[in-house]
Amino acid sequence: MYDHLTVVDHPLVQHKLSLMRDKSASTAKFRQLLREISQLLAYEVTFDMEMEEVEIETPLCKMMAPKLSGKKMALISILRAGNGLLDGILELIPGARVGFVGLYRDPETLQPVQYYFKVPEDLADRLVVVVDPMLATGNSAVATIDLLKKAGATNIRFLCLLAAPEGVARMKEAHPDVPIITASLDKRLNDHGYIEPGLGDAGDRMFGTK
């Protein structure tokens, strides 16, 4: 349906997502599952990172071995819920550079309002992965990518837990060059801009604020 969208249908991803959707899941359990699923999704978003051959020495002999090449990737978290995905991916890729974009959604207009922006230098030379659990209206994702492109980023990917068709279409319109990797394309947005069936407000469930 969307050539810029990848839905990761691995059984472990889908199983953990179902556990997260369940409203009875505790805050601690939700956090744990989000961290685990973020690492599984990270395999997909990094599958074609550049490699180089370097000489190493094993306990038995020397050999040419593959290692990641170029500057380290940059992970950009859309605050606050993006930090749940960020923490898991950093366990897998601890050398990644990290940036933060602070946006909140105006409850009346559903438009993003920026309050913070701090990202690594030399984004043009890095794979830039934007993380946010939910791609709902797409407005926050589009606004974030607008800012990153202005900061020099050219190789950008968007990683989320759930996506709504409306958000995917909005991203396609605004940034067709940015691939989206998600665990599920859900049915729709409700009248309040939440994804259905979804899993509720990811930030509230992760931090226990509701």
PyMOL CGO cylinders between C-alpha atoms (Angstrom):
from pymol import cmd
from pymol.cgo import CYLINDER

trace = [
    CYLINDER, 0.00, 0.00, 0.00, 2.80, 2.40, 0.94, 0.3, 1, 1, 1, 1, 1, 1,
    CYLINDER, 2.80, 2.40, 0.94, 6.21, 1.95, -0.67, 0.3, 1, 1, 1, 1, 1, 1,
    CYLINDER, 6.21, 1.95, -0.67, 7.90, 3.99, 2.08, 0.3, 1, 1, 1, 1, 1, 1,
    CYLINDER, 7.90, 3.99, 2.08, 6.45, 1.86, 4.90, 0.3, 1, 1, 1, 1, 1, 1,
    CYLINDER, 6.45, 1.86, 4.90, 7.88, -1.34, 6.40, 0.3, 1, 1, 1, 1, 1, 1,
    CYLINDER, 7.88, -1.34, 6.40, 5.77, -3.28, 8.88, 0.3, 1, 1, 1, 1, 1, 1,
    CYLINDER, 5.77, -3.28, 8.88, 7.93, -5.65, 10.93, 0.3, 1, 1, 1, 1, 1, 1,
    CYLINDER, 7.93, -5.65, 10.93, 5.78, -8.77, 11.26, 0.3, 1, 1, 1, 1, 1, 1,
    CYLINDER, 5.78, -8.77, 11.26, 8.30, -10.92, 13.12, 0.3, 1, 1, 1, 1, 1, 1,
    CYLINDER, 8.30, -10.92, 13.12, 6.47, -13.17, 15.62, 0.3, 1, 1, 1, 1, 1, 1,
    CYLINDER, 6.47, -13.17, 15.62, 8.38, -11.81, 18.63, 0.3, 1, 1, 1, 1, 1, 1,
    CYLINDER, 8.38, -11.81, 18.63, 7.56, -8.23, 17.65, 0.3, 1, 1, 1, 1, 1, 1,
    CYLINDER, 7.56, -8.23, 17.65, 3.88, -8.99, 17.22, 0.3, 1, 1, 1, 1, 1, 1,
    CYLINDER, 3.88, -8.99, 17.22, 3.69, -10.98, 20.46, 0.3, 1, 1, 1, 1, 1, 1,
    CYLINDER, 3.69, -10.98, 20.46, 5.29, -8.23, 22.52, 0.3, 1, 1, 1, 1, 1, 1,
    CYLINDER, 5.29, -8.23, 22.52, 3.11, -5.60, 20.86, 0.3, 1, 1, 1, 1, 1, 1,
    CYLINDER, 3.11, -5.60, 20.86, -0.03, -7.53, 21.83, 0.3, 1, 1, 1, 1, 1, 1,
    CYLINDER, -0.03, -7.53, 21.83, 1.15, -7.63, 25.44, 0.3, 1, 1, 1, 1, 1, 1,
    CYLINDER, 1.15, -7.63, 25.44, 1.71, -3.86, 25.34, 0.3, 1, 1, 1, 1, 1, 1,
    CYLINDER, 1.71, -3.86, 25.34, -1.74, -3.16, 23.92, 0.3, 1, 1, 1, 1, 1, 1,
    CYLINDER, -1.74, -3.16, 23.92, -3.41, -4.91, 26.87, 0.3, 1, 1, 1, 1, 1, 1,
    CYLINDER, -3.41, -4.91, 26.87, -4.66, -2.20, 29.22, 0.3, 1, 1, 1, 1, 1, 1,
    CYLINDER, -4.66, -2.20, 29.22, -3.89, -4.39, 32.23, 0.3, 1, 1, 1, 1, 1, 1,
    CYLINDER, -3.89, -4.39, 32.23, -0.12, -4.25, 31.56, 0.3, 1, 1, 1, 1, 1, 1,
    CYLINDER, -0.12, -4.25, 31.56, 1.66, -2.46, 34.41, 0.3, 1, 1, 1, 1, 1, 1,
    CYLINDER, 1.66, -2.46, 34.41, 3.90, 0.55, 33.90, 0.3, 1, 1, 1, 1, 1, 1,
    CYLINDER, 3.90, 0.55, 33.90, 6.98, -1.58, 34.60, 0.3, 1, 1, 1, 1, 1, 1,
    CYLINDER, 6.98, -1.58, 34.60, 5.87, -4.26, 32.17, 0.3, 1, 1, 1, 1, 1, 1,
    CYLINDER, 5.87, -4.26, 32.17, 5.04, -1.70, 29.50, 0.3, 1, 1, 1, 1, 1, 1,
    CYLINDER, 5.04, -1.70, 29.50, 8.50, -0.13, 29.83, 0.3, 1, 1, 1, 1, 1, 1,
    CYLINDER, 8.50, -0.13, 29.83, 10.22, -3.50, 29.65, 0.3, 1, 1, 1, 1, 1, 1,
    CYLINDER, 10.22, -3.50, 29.65, 8.29, -4.55, 26.55, 0.3, 1, 1, 1, 1, 1, 1,
    CYLINDER, 8.29, -4.55, 26.55, 8.94, -1.21, 24.84, 0.3, 1, 1, 1, 1, 1, 1,
    CYLINDER, 8.94, -1.21, 24.84, 12.66, -1.59, 25.46, 0.3, 1, 1, 1, 1, 1, 1,
    CYLINDER, 12.66, -1.59, 25.46, 12.65, -5.15, 24.11, 0.3, 1, 1, 1, 1, 1, 1,
    CYLINDER, 12.65, -5.15, 24.11, 10.57, -4.39, 21.03, 0.3, 1, 1, 1, 1, 1, 1,
    CYLINDER, 10.57, -4.39, 21.03, 12.72, -1.34, 20.22, 0.3, 1, 1, 1, 1, 1, 1,
    CYLINDER, 12.72, -1.34, 20.22, 15.76, -3.57, 19.92, 0.3, 1, 1, 1, 1, 1, 1,
    CYLINDER, 15.76, -3.57, 19.92, 13.95, -5.93, 17.56, 0.3, 1, 1, 1, 1, 1, 1,
    CYLINDER, 13.95, -5.93, 17.56, 12.83, -2.99, 15.41, 0.3, 1, 1, 1, 1, 1, 1,
    CYLINDER, 12.83, -2.99, 15.41, 16.38, -1.62, 15.43, 0.3, 1, 1, 1, 1, 1, 1,
    CYLINDER, 16.38, -1.62, 15.43, 17.55, -4.66, 13.48, 0.3, 1, 1, 1, 1, 1, 1,
    CYLINDER, 17.55, -4.66, 13.48, 15.23, -3.66, 10.65, 0.3, 1, 1, 1, 1, 1, 1,
    CYLINDER, 15.23, -3.66, 10.65, 16.09, 0.04, 10.62, 0.3, 1, 1, 1, 1, 1, 1,
    CYLINDER, 16.09, 0.04, 10.62, 19.85, -0.63, 10.54, 0.3, 1, 1, 1, 1, 1, 1,
    CYLINDER, 19.85, -0.63, 10.54, 19.93, -3.57, 8.11, 0.3, 1, 1, 1, 1, 1, 1,
    CYLINDER, 19.93, -3.57, 8.11, 21.91, -1.74, 5.39, 0.3, 1, 1, 1, 1, 1, 1,
    CYLINDER, 21.91, -1.74, 5.39, 24.39, 0.29, 7.41, 0.3, 1, 1, 1, 1, 1, 1,
    CYLINDER, 24.39, 0.29, 7.41, 27.75, 0.69, 5.70, 0.3, 1, 1, 1, 1, 1, 1,
    CYLINDER, 27.75, 0.69, 5.70, 30.46, -1.82, 6.57, 0.3, 1, 1, 1, 1, 1, 1,
    CYLINDER, 30.46, -1.82, 6.57, 34.22, -2.02, 6.08, 0.3, 1, 1, 1, 1, 1, 1,
    CYLINDER, 34.22, -2.02, 6.08, 36.82, -4.77, 6.41, 0.3, 1, 1, 1, 1, 1, 1,
    CYLINDER, 36.82, -4.77, 6.41, 39.40, -4.29, 9.14, 0.3, 1, 1, 1, 1, 1, 1,
    CYLINDER, 39.40, -4.29, 9.14, 42.21, -6.52, 10.32, 0.3, 1, 1, 1, 1, 1, 1,
    CYLINDER, 42.21, -6.52, 10.32, 41.79, -8.08, 13.74, 0.3, 1, 1, 1, 1, 1, 1,
    CYLINDER, 41.79, -8.08, 13.74, 43.50, -10.93, 15.56, 0.3, 1, 1, 1, 1, 1, 1,
    CYLINDER, 43.50, -10.93, 15.56, 41.51, -13.77, 17.06, 0.3, 1, 1, 1, 1, 1, 1,
    CYLINDER, 41.51, -13.77, 17.06, 43.06, -16.07, 19.67, 0.3, 1, 1, 1, 1, 1, 1,
    CYLINDER, 43.06, -16.07, 19.67, 44.15, -18.25, 16.72, 0.3, 1, 1, 1, 1, 1, 1,
    CYLINDER, 44.15, -18.25, 16.72, 45.12, -15.97, 13.84, 0.3, 1, 1, 1, 1, 1, 1,
    CYLINDER, 45.12, -15.97, 13.84, 44.72, -12.67, 12.05, 0.3, 1, 1, 1, 1, 1, 1,
    CYLINDER, 44.72, -12.67, 12.05, 41.72, -12.09, 9.81, 0.3, 1, 1, 1, 1, 1, 1,
    CYLINDER, 41.72, -12.09, 9.81, 39.82, -9.41, 7.92, 0.3, 1, 1, 1, 1, 1, 1,
    CYLINDER, 39.82, -9.41, 7.92, 36.54, -8.83, 9.72, 0.3, 1, 1, 1, 1, 1, 1,
    CYLINDER, 36.54, -8.83, 9.72, 33.50, -6.62, 8.99, 0.3, 1, 1, 1, 1, 1, 1,
    CYLINDER, 33.50, -6.62, 8.99, 32.82, -3.58, 11.17, 0.3, 1, 1, 1, 1, 1, 1,
    CYLINDER, 32.82, -3.58, 11.17, 30.55, -0.57, 10.85, 0.3, 1, 1, 1, 1, 1, 1,
    CYLINDER, 30.55, -0.57, 10.85, 32.15, 2.23, 8.86, 0.3, 1, 1, 1, 1, 1, 1,
    CYLINDER, 32.15, 2.23, 8.86, 31.75, 6.00, 8.77, 0.3, 1, 1, 1, 1, 1, 1,
    CYLINDER, 31.75, 6.00, 8.77, 30.44, 8.29, 11.47, 0.3, 1, 1, 1, 1, 1, 1,
    CYLINDER, 30.44, 8.29, 11.47, 28.20, 6.83, 14.14, 0.3, 1, 1, 1, 1, 1, 1,
    CYLINDER, 28.20, 6.83, 14.14, 24.46, 6.98, 13.59, 0.3, 1, 1, 1, 1, 1, 1,
    CYLINDER, 24.46, 6.98, 13.59, 22.34, 9.64, 15.28, 0.3, 1, 1, 1, 1, 1, 1,
    CYLINDER, 22.34, 9.64, 15.28, 19.22, 8.72, 17.23, 0.3, 1, 1, 1, 1, 1, 1,
    CYLINDER, 19.22, 8.72, 17.23, 16.71, 11.55, 17.57, 0.3, 1, 1, 1, 1, 1, 1,
    CYLINDER, 16.71, 11.55, 17.57, 14.03, 11.15, 20.23, 0.3, 1, 1, 1, 1, 1, 1,
    CYLINDER, 14.03, 11.15, 20.23, 10.78, 13.07, 20.00, 0.3, 1, 1, 1, 1, 1, 1,
    CYLINDER, 10.78, 13.07, 20.00, 10.14, 13.91, 23.64, 0.3, 1, 1, 1, 1, 1, 1,
    CYLINDER, 10.14, 13.91, 23.64, 8.90, 12.49, 25.82, 0.3, 1, 1, 1, 1, 1, 1,
    CYLINDER, 8.90, 12.49, 25.82, 7.62, 9.13, 24.64, 0.3, 1, 1, 1, 1, 1, 1,
    CYLINDER, 7.62, 9.13, 24.64, 10.46, 8.67, 22.15, 0.3, 1, 1, 1, 1, 1, 1,
    CYLINDER, 10.46, 8.67, 22.15, 12.82, 8.02, 25.05, 0.3, 1, 1, 1, 1, 1, 1,
    CYLINDER, 12.82, 8.02, 25.05, 11.25, 4.60, 25.56, 0.3, 1, 1, 1, 1, 1, 1,
    CYLINDER, 11.25, 4.60, 25.56, 12.43, 3.47, 22.14, 0.3, 1, 1, 1, 1, 1, 1,
    CYLINDER, 12.43, 3.47, 22.14, 15.70, 5.38, 22.49, 0.3, 1, 1, 1, 1, 1, 1,
    CYLINDER, 15.70, 5.38, 22.49, 16.78, 3.57, 25.66, 0.3, 1, 1, 1, 1, 1, 1,
    CYLINDER, 16.78, 3.57, 25.66, 16.37, 0.12, 24.13, 0.3, 1, 1, 1, 1, 1, 1,
    CYLINDER, 16.37, 0.12, 24.13, 18.20, 0.98, 20.92, 0.3, 1, 1, 1, 1, 1, 1,
    CYLINDER, 18.20, 0.98, 20.92, 21.10, 2.51, 22.88, 0.3, 1, 1, 1, 1, 1, 1,
    CYLINDER, 21.10, 2.51, 22.88, 21.60, -0.79, 24.66, 0.3, 1, 1, 1, 1, 1, 1,
    CYLINDER, 21.60, -0.79, 24.66, 22.09, -2.34, 21.22, 0.3, 1, 1, 1, 1, 1, 1,
    CYLINDER, 22.09, -2.34, 21.22, 24.10, 0.55, 19.70, 0.3, 1, 1, 1, 1, 1, 1,
    CYLINDER, 24.10, 0.55, 19.70, 25.75, 2.31, 22.67, 0.3, 1, 1, 1, 1, 1, 1,
    CYLINDER, 25.75, 2.31, 22.67, 28.03, 4.42, 20.48, 0.3, 1, 1, 1, 1, 1, 1,
    CYLINDER, 28.03, 4.42, 20.48, 25.18, 6.21, 18.70, 0.3, 1, 1, 1, 1, 1, 1,
    CYLINDER, 25.18, 6.21, 18.70, 24.94, 9.97, 19.00, 0.3, 1, 1, 1, 1, 1, 1,
    CYLINDER, 24.94, 9.97, 19.00, 21.70, 11.22, 20.53, 0.3, 1, 1, 1, 1, 1, 1,
    CYLINDER, 21.70, 11.22, 20.53, 19.51, 14.25, 19.95, 0.3, 1, 1, 1, 1, 1, 1,
    CYLINDER, 19.51, 14.25, 19.95, 16.18, 15.44, 21.34, 0.3, 1, 1, 1, 1, 1, 1,
    CYLINDER, 16.18, 15.44, 21.34, 13.29, 17.32, 19.82, 0.3, 1, 1, 1, 1, 1, 1,
    CYLINDER, 13.29, 17.32, 19.82, 10.66, 18.66, 22.20, 0.3, 1, 1, 1, 1, 1, 1,
    CYLINDER, 10.66, 18.66, 22.20, 7.19, 18.97, 20.73, 0.3, 1, 1, 1, 1, 1, 1,
    CYLINDER, 7.19, 18.97, 20.73, 3.76, 18.92, 22.28, 0.3, 1, 1, 1, 1, 1, 1,
    CYLINDER, 3.76, 18.92, 22.28, 0.47, 18.61, 20.46, 0.3, 1, 1, 1, 1, 1, 1,
    CYLINDER, 0.47, 18.61, 20.46, -1.97, 21.48, 20.80, 0.3, 1, 1, 1, 1, 1, 1,
    CYLINDER, -1.97, 21.48, 20.80, -5.18, 19.76, 21.96, 0.3, 1, 1, 1, 1, 1, 1,
    CYLINDER, -5.18, 19.76, 21.96, -7.36, 22.07, 19.87, 0.3, 1, 1, 1, 1, 1, 1,
    CYLINDER, -7.36, 22.07, 19.87, -5.52, 22.17, 16.55, 0.3, 1, 1, 1, 1, 1, 1,
    CYLINDER, -5.52, 22.17, 16.55, -3.55, 18.87, 16.93, 0.3, 1, 1, 1, 1, 1, 1,
    CYLINDER, -3.55, 18.87, 16.93, -0.58, 20.82, 15.53, 0.3, 1, 1, 1, 1, 1, 1,
    CYLINDER, -0.58, 20.82, 15.53, 2.92, 20.43, 17.07, 0.3, 1, 1, 1, 1, 1, 1,
    CYLINDER, 2.92, 20.43, 17.07, 4.44, 23.21, 19.12, 0.3, 1, 1, 1, 1, 1, 1,
    CYLINDER, 4.44, 23.21, 19.12, 8.25, 23.15, 19.49, 0.3, 1, 1, 1, 1, 1, 1,
    CYLINDER, 8.25, 23.15, 19.49, 9.88, 23.82, 22.86, 0.3, 1, 1, 1, 1, 1, 1,
    CYLINDER, 9.88, 23.82, 22.86, 13.31, 22.10, 22.57, 0.3, 1, 1, 1, 1, 1, 1,
    CYLINDER, 13.31, 22.10, 22.57, 15.82, 21.16, 19.86, 0.3, 1, 1, 1, 1, 1, 1,
    CYLINDER, 15.82, 21.16, 19.86, 19.31, 19.77, 20.52, 0.3, 1, 1, 1, 1, 1, 1,
    CYLINDER, 19.31, 19.77, 20.52, 20.94, 17.40, 18.02, 0.3, 1, 1, 1, 1, 1, 1,
    CYLINDER, 20.94, 17.40, 18.02, 24.46, 16.13, 17.17, 0.3, 1, 1, 1, 1, 1, 1,
    CYLINDER, 24.46, 16.13, 17.17, 26.67, 17.93, 14.70, 0.3, 1, 1, 1, 1, 1, 1,
    CYLINDER, 26.67, 17.93, 14.70, 27.44, 16.70, 11.17, 0.3, 1, 1, 1, 1, 1, 1,
    CYLINDER, 27.44, 16.70, 11.17, 24.01, 15.17, 10.60, 0.3, 1, 1, 1, 1, 1, 1,
    CYLINDER, 24.01, 15.17, 10.60, 24.74, 15.17, 6.88, 0.3, 1, 1, 1, 1, 1, 1,
    CYLINDER, 24.74, 15.17, 6.88, 27.36, 12.47, 7.45, 0.3, 1, 1, 1, 1, 1, 1,
    CYLINDER, 27.36, 12.47, 7.45, 25.21, 10.22, 9.65, 0.3, 1, 1, 1, 1, 1, 1,
    CYLINDER, 25.21, 10.22, 9.65, 22.31, 7.83, 9.40, 0.3, 1, 1, 1, 1, 1, 1,
    CYLINDER, 22.31, 7.83, 9.40, 19.63, 9.68, 11.36, 0.3, 1, 1, 1, 1, 1, 1,
    CYLINDER, 19.63, 9.68, 11.36, 16.90, 7.60, 12.99, 0.3, 1, 1, 1, 1, 1, 1,
    CYLINDER, 16.90, 7.60, 12.99, 13.95, 9.47, 14.49, 0.3, 1, 1, 1, 1, 1, 1,
    CYLINDER, 13.95, 9.47, 14.49, 12.13, 7.53, 17.22, 0.3, 1, 1, 1, 1, 1, 1,
    CYLINDER, 12.13, 7.53, 17.22, 8.61, 8.05, 18.55, 0.3, 1, 1, 1, 1, 1, 1,
    CYLINDER, 8.61, 8.05, 18.55, 6.25, 5.24, 19.59, 0.3, 1, 1, 1, 1, 1, 1,
    CYLINDER, 6.25, 5.24, 19.59, 3.23, 6.65, 17.75, 0.3, 1, 1, 1, 1, 1, 1,
    CYLINDER, 3.23, 6.65, 17.75, 2.80, 8.01, 14.22, 0.3, 1, 1, 1, 1, 1, 1,
    CYLINDER, 2.80, 8.01, 14.22, -0.72, 9.37, 14.58, 0.3, 1, 1, 1, 1, 1, 1,
    CYLINDER, -0.72, 9.37, 14.58, -1.56, 12.56, 12.67, 0.3, 1, 1, 1, 1, 1, 1,
    CYLINDER, -1.56, 12.56, 12.67, 2.04, 12.69, 11.47, 0.3, 1, 1, 1, 1, 1, 1,
    CYLINDER, 2.04, 12.69, 11.47, 2.32, 16.37, 12.33, 0.3, 1, 1, 1, 1, 1, 1,
    CYLINDER, 2.32, 16.37, 12.33, 5.02, 15.96, 14.99, 0.3, 1, 1, 1, 1, 1, 1,
    CYLINDER, 5.02, 15.96, 14.99, 7.03, 13.60, 12.79, 0.3, 1, 1, 1, 1, 1, 1,
    CYLINDER, 7.03, 13.60, 12.79, 6.86, 15.99, 9.83, 0.3, 1, 1, 1, 1, 1, 1,
    CYLINDER, 6.86, 15.99, 9.83, 7.82, 18.97, 12.00, 0.3, 1, 1, 1, 1, 1, 1,
    CYLINDER, 7.82, 18.97, 12.00, 10.78, 17.05, 13.46, 0.3, 1, 1, 1, 1, 1, 1,
    CYLINDER, 10.78, 17.05, 13.46, 12.05, 15.98, 10.06, 0.3, 1, 1, 1, 1, 1, 1,
    CYLINDER, 12.05, 15.98, 10.06, 11.66, 19.54, 8.76, 0.3, 1, 1, 1, 1, 1, 1,
    CYLINDER, 11.66, 19.54, 8.76, 13.99, 20.67, 11.57, 0.3, 1, 1, 1, 1, 1, 1,
    CYLINDER, 13.99, 20.67, 11.57, 16.48, 17.87, 10.96, 0.3, 1, 1, 1, 1, 1, 1,
    CYLINDER, 16.48, 17.87, 10.96, 16.70, 18.60, 7.25, 0.3, 1, 1, 1, 1, 1, 1,
    CYLINDER, 16.70, 18.60, 7.25, 17.33, 22.25, 8.04, 0.3, 1, 1, 1, 1, 1, 1,
    CYLINDER, 17.33, 22.25, 8.04, 20.14, 21.04, 10.33, 0.3, 1, 1, 1, 1, 1, 1,
    CYLINDER, 20.14, 21.04, 10.33, 21.71, 19.16, 7.41, 0.3, 1, 1, 1, 1, 1, 1,
    CYLINDER, 21.71, 19.16, 7.41, 20.36, 15.61, 7.71, 0.3, 1, 1, 1, 1, 1, 1,
    CYLINDER, 20.36, 15.61, 7.71, 19.88, 13.79, 4.40, 0.3, 1, 1, 1, 1, 1, 1,
    CYLINDER, 19.88, 13.79, 4.40, 19.68, 10.09, 5.33, 0.3, 1, 1, 1, 1, 1, 1,
    CYLINDER, 19.68, 10.09, 5.33, 16.69, 9.95, 7.69, 0.3, 1, 1, 1, 1, 1, 1,
    CYLINDER, 16.69, 9.95, 7.69, 14.48, 7.06, 8.85, 0.3, 1, 1, 1, 1, 1, 1,
    CYLINDER, 14.48, 7.06, 8.85, 11.46, 7.13, 11.14, 0.3, 1, 1, 1, 1, 1, 1,
    CYLINDER, 11.46, 7.13, 11.14, 10.97, 4.32, 13.66, 0.3, 1, 1, 1, 1, 1, 1,
    CYLINDER, 10.97, 4.32, 13.66, 7.71, 3.91, 15.53, 0.3, 1, 1, 1, 1, 1, 1,
    CYLINDER, 7.71, 3.91, 15.53, 5.74, 1.27, 17.35, 0.3, 1, 1, 1, 1, 1, 1,
    CYLINDER, 5.74, 1.27, 17.35, 2.34, 2.01, 15.81, 0.3, 1, 1, 1, 1, 1, 1,
    CYLINDER, 2.34, 2.01, 15.81, 1.29, 3.99, 12.75, 0.3, 1, 1, 1, 1, 1, 1,
    CYLINDER, 1.29, 3.99, 12.75, -2.10, 5.25, 11.59, 0.3, 1, 1, 1, 1, 1, 1,
    CYLINDER, -2.10, 5.25, 11.59, -2.90, 5.45, 7.87, 0.3, 1, 1, 1, 1, 1, 1,
    CYLINDER, -2.90, 5.45, 7.87, -3.42, 9.21, 8.25, 0.3, 1, 1, 1, 1, 1, 1,
    CYLINDER, -3.42, 9.21, 8.25, 0.10, 9.67, 9.64, 0.3, 1, 1, 1, 1, 1, 1,
    CYLINDER, 0.10, 9.67, 9.64, 1.70, 7.48, 7.01, 0.3, 1, 1, 1, 1, 1, 1,
    CYLINDER, 1.70, 7.48, 7.01, -0.05, 9.45, 4.27, 0.3, 1, 1, 1, 1, 1, 1,
    CYLINDER, -0.05, 9.45, 4.27, 1.01, 12.76, 5.83, 0.3, 1, 1, 1, 1, 1, 1,
    CYLINDER, 1.01, 12.76, 5.83, 4.63, 11.63, 5.92, 0.3, 1, 1, 1, 1, 1, 1,
    CYLINDER, 4.63, 11.63, 5.92, 4.42, 10.42, 2.33, 0.3, 1, 1, 1, 1, 1, 1,
    CYLINDER, 4.42, 10.42, 2.33, 3.19, 13.84, 1.27, 0.3, 1, 1, 1, 1, 1, 1,
    CYLINDER, 3.19, 13.84, 1.27, 5.73, 15.87, 3.24, 0.3, 1, 1, 1, 1, 1, 1,
    CYLINDER, 5.73, 15.87, 3.24, 8.80, 13.61, 3.23, 0.3, 1, 1, 1, 1, 1, 1,
    CYLINDER, 8.80, 13.61, 3.23, 8.53, 10.82, 0.65, 0.3, 1, 1, 1, 1, 1, 1,
    CYLINDER, 8.53, 10.82, 0.65, 12.29, 10.20, 0.98, 0.3, 1, 1, 1, 1, 1, 1,
    CYLINDER, 12.29, 10.20, 0.98, 12.01, 9.12, 4.64, 0.3, 1, 1, 1, 1, 1, 1,
    CYLINDER, 12.01, 9.12, 4.64, 11.28, 5.40, 5.16, 0.3, 1, 1, 1, 1, 1, 1,
    CYLINDER, 11.28, 5.40, 5.16, 8.96, 4.45, 8.03, 0.3, 1, 1, 1, 1, 1, 1,
    CYLINDER, 8.96, 4.45, 8.03, 9.57, 1.30, 10.06, 0.3, 1, 1, 1, 1, 1, 1,
    CYLINDER, 9.57, 1.30, 10.06, 6.79, 0.20, 12.41, 0.3, 1, 1, 1, 1, 1, 1,
    CYLINDER, 6.79, 0.20, 12.41, 5.43, -2.85, 14.20, 0.3, 1, 1, 1, 1, 1, 1,
    CYLINDER, 5.43, -2.85, 14.20, 1.84, -2.23, 13.09, 0.3, 1, 1, 1, 1, 1, 1,
    CYLINDER, 1.84, -2.23, 13.09, -0.27, -0.18, 10.72, 0.3, 1, 1, 1, 1, 1, 1,
    CYLINDER, -0.27, -0.18, 10.72, -3.45, 0.26, 12.75, 0.3, 1, 1, 1, 1, 1, 1,
    CYLINDER, -3.45, 0.26, 12.75, -6.94, 1.05, 11.46, 0.3, 1, 1, 1, 1, 1, 1,
    CYLINDER, -6.94, 1.05, 11.46, -7.50, 4.77, 11.98, 0.3, 1, 1, 1, 1, 1, 1,
    CYLINDER, -7.50, 4.77, 11.98, -7.39, 7.86, 14.17, 0.3, 1, 1, 1, 1, 1, 1,
    CYLINDER, -7.39, 7.86, 14.17, -10.31, 8.63, 16.45, 0.3, 1, 1, 1, 1, 1, 1,
    CYLINDER, -10.31, 8.63, 16.45, -11.85, 12.08, 16.89, 0.3, 1, 1, 1, 1, 1, 1,
    CYLINDER, -11.85, 12.08, 16.89, -9.22, 12.99, 19.50, 0.3, 1, 1, 1, 1, 1, 1,
    CYLINDER, -9.22, 12.99, 19.50, -6.27, 12.11, 17.24, 0.3, 1, 1, 1, 1, 1, 1,
    CYLINDER, -6.27, 12.11, 17.24, -5.47, 8.81, 18.98, 0.3, 1, 1, 1, 1, 1, 1,
    CYLINDER, -5.47, 8.81, 18.98, -4.64, 5.63, 17.09, 0.3, 1, 1, 1, 1, 1, 1,
    CYLINDER, -4.64, 5.63, 17.09, -7.25, 2.86, 17.17, 0.3, 1, 1, 1, 1, 1, 1,
    CYLINDER, -7.25, 2.86, 17.17, -7.08, 0.12, 18.28, 0.3, 1, 1, 1, 1, 1, 1,
    CYLINDER, -7.08, 0.12, 18.28, -3.72, 1.46, 19.47, 0.3, 1, 1, 1, 1, 1, 1,
    CYLINDER, -3.72, 1.46, 19.47, -2.49, 1.16, 23.03, 0.3, 1, 1, 1, 1, 1, 1,
    CYLINDER, -2.49, 1.16, 23.03, -3.48, 4.47, 24.58, 0.3, 1, 1, 1, 1, 1, 1,
    CYLINDER, -3.48, 4.47, 24.58, -1.05, 7.29, 25.30, 0.3, 1, 1, 1, 1, 1, 1,
    CYLINDER, -1.05, 7.29, 25.30, 2.42, 5.75, 25.14, 0.3, 1, 1, 1, 1, 1, 1,
    CYLINDER, 2.42, 5.75, 25.14, 4.01, 8.46, 27.29, 0.3, 1, 1, 1, 1, 1, 1,
    CYLINDER, 4.01, 8.46, 27.29, 1.41, 8.14, 30.04, 0.3, 1, 1, 1, 1, 1, 1,
    CYLINDER, 1.41, 8.14, 30.04, 1.66, 4.36, 30.04, 0.3, 1, 1, 1, 1, 1, 1,
    CYLINDER, 1.66, 4.36, 30.04, 5.46, 4.41, 30.06, 0.3, 1, 1, 1, 1, 1, 1,
    CYLINDER, 5.46, 4.41, 30.06, 5.85, 6.98, 32.85, 0.3, 1, 1, 1, 1, 1, 1,
    CYLINDER, 5.85, 6.98, 32.85, 2.76, 6.14, 34.86, 0.3, 1, 1, 1, 1, 1, 1,
    CYLINDER, 2.76, 6.14, 34.86, 1.33, 9.65, 34.58, 0.3, 1, 1, 1, 1, 1, 1,
    CYLINDER, 1.33, 9.65, 34.58, -2.26, 8.63, 33.97, 0.3, 1, 1, 1, 1, 1, 1,
]
cmd.load_cgo(trace, "trace")
